[in-house]
Amino acid sequence: DEIKELEARDKEWAEGEKDRNLALIRSVRLGMLEETDFYGMSDVTMSSDMKTYRQALRDITNGLDTVEKTRTKLEQDSDGSYKNFPTKP
């Protein structure tokens, strides 16, 4: 019985990977958006490159419908930056 219970928990954990990855992507994205929020203030002009960057961040989860796609999005360089996130202008 204990083995079946453990296998069921392992299966449930594995099936939740996509959702956990999406939550992490959204968390990282939120931090990146917050870093550039001041560009949206009325006394600051936001460049078209910055608008494009911010829109790309908002769209980052579009099409991430498999675990493999979320894993790819979360790949990191040796410096800890995310390889497949938009680059800040």
Residue pairs with C-beta under 8 A, 6 or more apart in sequence:
17 67
17 70
18 64
18 66
18 67
18 70
21 64
21 67
21 70
21 71
21 73
21 74
22 61
22 64
22 70
24 74
25 60
25 61
25 64
25 70
25 73
25 74
26 61
28 82
28 85
29 57
29 58
29 60
29 61
29 85
32 57
32 85
32 88
33 54
33 57
33 58
35 88
36 50
36 53
36 54
36 88
38 44
39 46
39 47
39 50
39 54
40 46
47 89
49 89
50 89
52 89
53 86
53 87
53 88
53 89
56 86
57 85
57 86
60 73
60 85
60 86
63 69
64 70
64 73
72 84
73 82
73 84
73 85
74 82
74 84
75 82
75 83
75 84
76 82
76 83
77 83
